């Protein structure tokens, strides 16, 4: 049984707290709500085991150190193992509702989650979690023209899979999420390809983005894959849609094999954003996590890095 502690110091009203756990796993918290994104704590090797006891224990430790007693929702961008592998297990432990594609919901059912505890999103779709409005759209995954079923090419489960096979699940159709809270907008995009990419699903990704953003859009934070695109012009096309004031670089720490040993090993050394990203985002404040469990807070009109009890616990400074 997973035990959660009651919070002794809740996030102040209208403050937003965001913690990055590696790849695109993150926790979004307000005084009223806690949302988990792309749960990937177990770190199995591709094609091998699924959600692990080590990952579950790590999640329990994180919840205790965060003094968080509940998770309201788990949003999964797509069904690859480094985004979805722990969704069903953690939902069972925390009583959270899972939101994602049909493939994601089949994965959670394979892990024992009742079907009604996973909501299949059919974009464009808007739902509400307490004070948070969430818009879901379909967007392209990296390498959209890969052979069928691989990387970003569209393929999905049509039935509940064998639990031993979910580590090799197709992407199921990638979802990007706009979280709107306190009149602030956070756009979560876990993978990327050219806006005009074709993944075999027939989706018009440019039209999807146009339905969510207009020429006056200027979002507060873009959470984006910083190791997906090589051409500056392709990144600039996204920037032109929503003009991010802040950009949080994610998914540069490739999931396999670098950090299959666990978050506790720390961020792999040697990463630097490419000039393509730096140039395309020159009008945006760039946030580059230097270590797992990096915490950010939005308060009084600005984002800032925060000290993290999680980092102090997992990466204590040498005496």
C-alpha positions, 0 to 999 in steps of 0.5 A: 500500500502506498502511503502519502503524507499530508502537506504541511506547507501547501503551495500558495494560492495561484502559485504553480510548482513544476518538478521535472523527473527526467525524459518528459516525466513531470509533476504539476502542482497547485494548492488544490491539484496535483497532476503527473505527466508521462510517468516513467520511474521504473526505467526498464530496458526497451523490450524487457520488463514493465513497471518495476518494484524499484520504480514503485518504491522510488515513486513512494519516496518522492511522494513522501518527500514532496509531502503530497497525499494525492494525485488528481490525474495522470496525463500520458502523451503517448504509449511508448514505454518511456512515457507510459510504463508506470501509468496503470500501477501508479494510478492504482496506488494513488487513485488518480484518473489516467487520460490518454490514447486508447493504446495507453488505456489498454496498457493500464488495463493490462496492469490491472486498472479498471477500464473506467479509470482511464479516459480515452481522449479524442482530440480536440477535447477539453476537460477540467481537473479542479481549477485546471483546464486541459486541451488535448490535440494530436501532434507529430512524434519524432520520426513520423515516417518510420516503418509502421509501428516504430518511433513516430509512425502511427499504430495502436493496440486494438485490444488489451495486450499481454502485460509482458509485451507493453514495453514494446507498445506503439505510440498510439497517436501522440497527444500534446496538452495545454494546461490553463490555470490562473490565466497561465498557459503551459503547453506540454509537447513530449516529442516533435517532428515537422508540423507538416509531418505525415505519420500514417494516421491522416492527421493534419497537425498544422490544422490541429495547432491552428485550432488551439492557437491564434496569431495573438497567442503568447503562452507562458511555458513550452515544455518541449523535446530538445533532442527531436528536431535538427533544423532551426526552421522547423522549431521556429514554425512551432515558436511562431504558433504560440510565442513561448515566454519560457521554454523548458527543455526535456527529453534530451536524456535519451531513455535507453540505455543512458538512464535505465539504472534509475533517476538516482544516477543523475543527469548524464554529463555532456548535454548542451542545447544545439544552436538550432534550439538556442537560435529558435528560442532566442526570444524565450527564457530557456530553462535547462534542468541540470539535474533530475528532480529540478523544481520550478515555481511560477509566482508573482508573474515569473518562473524561477528555479527552486531548491528541491528537497528531492535533489537534497535527498538524492544528490546531497552535496559532499561535505 
